[in-house]
Amino acid sequence: MTYTIKQFRSKRGCLSYILFDEQSKEAIIIDPSEEVPTDEYLKYINDNNLKVKYIFETHTHADHISSSKELKEKTKAKIVMHKNSPSKRKDIEVDDDYFIELGNTKIKIMHTPGHTNESISLYVNGAVFTGDALLIEGTGRTDFQLGDSIDLHNTLWGKLMILPDDTKVYPAHDYKNREYSTIKHEKENNPRLQLSKEEFIKTMDSHHPEKPELFDQAIEKNSQ
Ligand SMILES: [Fe+2]
């Protein structure tokens, strides 16, 4: 199983990805954003002769407009989201412990709620795409989109921190130009992972940062 991960970073720090199996050239796109020109994704797909099978949204994004619909039209790939997602754009609904295969590359889908009730993470041997559940030295907030601090704690410790220590962590956001982290680094350095369960829940429940700039517009557009 040999695969390649290509990261796309928008100016505001939204991260999206293309992962492809090197033998079959079958690919997935994860969390594409309008803030990255669609041509950039398409050029990479063409340059590498990729066949995009699925476009994953790790959840309905509240802070940027997704370009999954446009990329679906161009690539004929299917949009995949968790079954709890209210979004009308999903072609395939998934839940915990679903698997997809790109040639010999096997990808496990995990339901990782807490930031939202529909959040999913994608695990491939050596790497995990965590959406906004686990960020580099941070986590997503839990105060809207049916977020839940207890669920997020269970997700972090019951699903993500049990992955092998050297697993690379690819989140949906990073504002400090970092490409990825590892499970080990997060276990040791993520301030929210140093808290007891009680402290974590108290901290997250009282964490109400300002709503993202594009909140209303993003939720509305990304749900269609
Ligand atoms: Fe989010």
Residues whose N, C-alpha, C, O or C-beta is under 5 A from the ligand:
A	BS01	LIG	H61 A62 D132
